[in-house]
Amino acid sequence: MPTYAGFQLEVRVGTTLASVTTSPFTDSKPVDAIQKISYDYDQKLERHESTGLRIPYAITEGIIDITGNIERFWTGSGTDSWYRGANETGSLTTYYIGVYPNGAVSGQPYRALDSVKFGKSGKNHKPGSALMTDSLDFMAIREYTGSL
């Protein structure tokens, strides 16, 4: 499970793959105050067994499953419409996430998640702090890697 956090980490969200993999990033927006982004890439391997054998006779691949979570500080001064819409009940918007561990600088590596939809969002308030933590769960279809 890749997990990224740190002062140089930058995460951007856009509506096309090119908007998070090609500089300048005119069609994507940064995710502000990010604490951490993590996701699991699961091949859904399945072991096949046969009567009378002590070992499996095959391992097959299933449907690839990418699920993840973004944690960020949320102070209440922004809006959540970029990932949940304007409280509509229709289809969710498909997004693309770009993760830049060393910042979105030319020559640095990136990981891009394709066809992302945000599901659950949870807010966490802690006593003694004006900051609120926002946790966003998402699912994706594909992952790309490269450098800017």
N, C-alpha and C positions, 0 to 999 in steps of 0.2 A: 504494500500500500504506500504509494508516494504521499508524503506529507511535507508541505512547504510552509515555512514561517521564517520571518526575519525582517531586518530593516530594509533590505534591498528588494524583497519580494514585491512583485507587482502582478495584479490580476486584472484583466480587462474582459468585458462582456460586449459582444456585438451580435448583429443579426445575420452576418455572413462569415464564412470561414476566413476569407481574405481580410476582413476587418480586424481580426486578432492575430494574423500571421504576417501581415505586410505593413511596414512602416511607410508613411505616417499613418497613425491610427485615427483617421478622421471619422470613421463610421462605428467606433466603439467607445465605450466609456469605462474609466477605471472603477474598480470596486474600492470605495474609500474605507479607511480604518480597518483593514483586514488583519485579523490575528492569525488565521490558519486556514489552509485549504487542504483537504485530503480526499482521496478517492480510491476505490478498489476496482481492479480490472480482473474479472473472473471469467475463465474459459469454460466453466461448468463441465469439468471433466467427470466422466462416469466410468466406473470400473465394471466390467462384465465378467461374470463368473459362470462356471459350468459344474454340474453335479459330478462329483468324483475327483475334481481337481482342487489342489490346495492353493493354487495361485490363479489370479484372473487371467483370462485368455486374451483380453483386449482392454484398452483404455480409449474411449472415444470423446471427441469434443462436442460441446453443446452450444447453445446460443450465448454469445459473449454478453456479459452483463457489466456495465460500468455504473457505479453508484458512488456518490460522494457528498461532502458537506463543506460549506464555507462558514467560518465563524468570523464575525466582525463586530466592532463597536458601533452602536447606533445611538445617537444622542437625541433623536426625536425631531431633528431639524430637517430631515430629508423626507423623501417619499419612497414607498415600496413599489410603485407602479412599474418599475423597470423589470421586475421579476414576477409579479403576480397580476399585472394588468390593473384595470380600474374597477375591481370587484365584479368583473363580468363572469358569467357562467359558461361561456363558450370555450372553444379550444384554446389551450395555452400557447403562448408565443414560443417558437423555437429559437434558442440562442446558441452562441458559440463562446466558449471560455478559453482565453489565452492565459497561461501561467508562465511567468518569467522569473525564475529563481534569483537571477542576478540583475533584475531590472530590465525594462524594455529598451535595451540599448543595442545598436547595430553590432552584430557578431556574437551576441549572447544567445544561449539556447532557450527554446520555448517548448512547452507542451500545450497542444490545443485539443480541446474536447469538442466533438462534432455533435450537432443535433441535441442540444441540452434542453431539458425541461425541468423547471424548478417545481418541487412538490411542497413539502412541509416547511413552514417557517415558524420558528419559536423565538420568543423574546424572553430574556432572563434579566431580572432586576436584582441588584445586590444592595444590601443596606450600606449606608455610608458612602455611596458613590452615585454621582449624577449620570454615569455611563450605564448604558444598557447593552447587553450582548444580544446580537441577532444571529441565529443559526439557520442556515438555509440548506435543505437537502435537495439533491438533484440526481437526475439520471442522464446518461449520455449514450450515444450509439457507437462512437469510434474515437480513437485517440491518434493524434499525429505528433511527431517530434521533428525538430529542425532547429535552425538558428536564424536570427533576424538579419 
